């Protein structure tokens, strides 16, 4: 994938966490599962044995990471 900021090739990898990975509007930190907050986007649900992971592309030049998500993320696709 080409970086939309500098047009250089990005590296494919994963963002990994021992907890759920989610995006929530605003900058205020919250407690609990993201699904409890209206408008949140769960990028990878929690798996107690394997943790959570979502595919991401990294541009080392721009220091930007791009994450694409769907309702059922599959790291093998």
HELIX and SHEET records of a PDB file:
HELIX    1   1 UNK A   34  UNK A   36  5                                   3    
SHEET    1   A 3 UNK A  11  UNK A  17  0                                        
SHEET    2   A 3 UNK A  52  UNK A  59 -1                                        
SHEET    3   A 3 UNK A  64  UNK A  67 -1                                        
SHEET    1   B 2 UNK A  21  UNK A  23  0                                        
SHEET    2   B 2 UNK A  41  UNK A  44 -1                                        
END                                                                             
